[in-house]
């Protein structure tokens, strides 16, 4: 593999702030609500394997505030449970202040719950809520500090009240609300690895090299290009990197096949919508490119994201999705796979990772796993296997597809395939696939072959067009 770079940095990307330790931090006040909604919510989150922070100190005075503020910043999601007694606690308000700071600085996800109190009550801070707020400030401050504290807390309450959340009065009971909250949390976290090749021959070393460049980059937005011809394994490496590093990010997006957005009239808008939907989850509604760019900047500029754009070969469309680093928060990583290195140069990515072909030993091993179910070819097929591998030109896609197709085939069928491969130059993977496809006897066999191609590749449409 070869690397080229347009910038360098000695700081470690994955060590930049914030470092998430928890999935969820719950901010609430009051013994009654602690016994009801909060305890139920905490229990269900733990059952859903969501790493949740809620301590007894969260419900009592005298806690270690510095420790809690650090833990708030180490949480991806903050759930705020507003109740009638919420503003009675100085420490609860200080936690809220920290949550809003994290929301505004690195895009921490904030989910407010309004328990027997409405968003307007929290926003306006009148009546008992406002009176309790002033009393809480008087407990700890005086003079100018008192006024500053009231101003900060009032602003934090107003900001939180404007964030989309849940009003318990709209639900039949607490259990229904808890189910909705946990479902939303799991949707936002989305801890699910992408499916990659069953036999990752040689994959780990390539992934380590790319991640090494990401780690050595600064905490600014990092753009990585993975460049190579079709079938060289760009998508597989991008997915493997995604699986290794996605957990520390506030949000993530993967566009697995840019061909899904092929219509030149709508494609940039569709790509913008796809990115926003992946990160924010609700589907945005956009009509024009400019609106999409503005929405991306407004909604994502504080968030640390992992974005993978697969098979991106046109700069104009790429520019509308990630053309400006200021659209994304510090620590964001954008990985672009492409067949056209000019796209990466125009975008001025930080690093380009060039995909070379697999060597002879790796090629034979990958092919053998798919053709024979083991790392080496069967003795009686050894020579034929080596000839077939040689004509795949070290391209993982061709090795995988042909190996899977020839699995359980007779010696005569292998010889027929081998003779057809000799008619075309090496490295022309699409021609290799076309030779096999055209030699199939009926439509059923051709459909099976296309299914095999599709299961290992995002290019079924391309292969089908070769008929």
Buried (B, 14 or more C-beta within 10 A) or exposed (E): EEEBEEEEEEEEBBEBEBEBBBBBBBBBBBEEBBEBBBEBBBEBBEEBEBBBBBEEBBBEEEBEBEEBBEBBBBBBBBBBBBBBBBBBBBBBBBBBBBBBBBBEBBBBBBBBBBBEBEBEBBBBBEEEBBEBBBEBBEEEBEEEEBEEBBEBBBEBBBBBBEBEBBBBEEBEEBEEBBEEBBEBBBEBBEEEEBEBBEBBBBBEEBBEBBBEBBBBBBBBBBBBBBBBBBBBBBBBBBBBBBBBBBEBBBBBBBBBBBBBBEEEEEBBBBBBBBBBEBBBEEEBEBEEBEBBBEBBEEBBBBBBBBBBBBBBBBBEBBBBBBBEBEBBBBBBBBBBBBBEBEBBBBBEBBBBBBBEBBEEEBBBBBBBBBBBEEEEBEEEBEEBBBBBBBBBBBBBBBBBBBBBBBEEBEEEEBEBBBEBBEEBEBBBBBBBBBBBBEBBEEEEEBEEBBEBBBEBBBBBEBBEEEE
